Amino acid sequence: MPVDNSVANCVKQFDLLYACVTPPHQFSSLYLYGSYDDCSAQRTNFKLCLKAKSKSDVEEARKIVRQYVEVEGDKDNRLDENSTTKGVIWDFKGPKEKGWT
């Protein structure tokens, strides 16, 4: 019997993968980084989720889920850390800085 959604939520992983392959995200990636996003992290996470979902042992599934959380965390701050245009074309403004509306 497959594990519960609280352990491995494949709908969420599919949504992240689908959002990655959409034209708006790809155009945004091309504009910001000069290349298309290959969505490899999202694809890997979705495959690992399906693998975890097929396990009958909850602990085995949790072990697999821990693997894709690490892959997903690698790109969490992609815009802030890896943007080649930050500081050259734009500066990040917090909500309390002058000129923020």
Secondary structure, 3 states (H helix, E strand, C coil): CCCCCCCCCHHHHHHHHHHHHCHHHHHHHHHHHCCCCCCHHHHHHHHHHHHHHCCCCHHHHHHHHHHHHHHHHCCCCHHHHHCCCECCCECCCCCCCCCCC
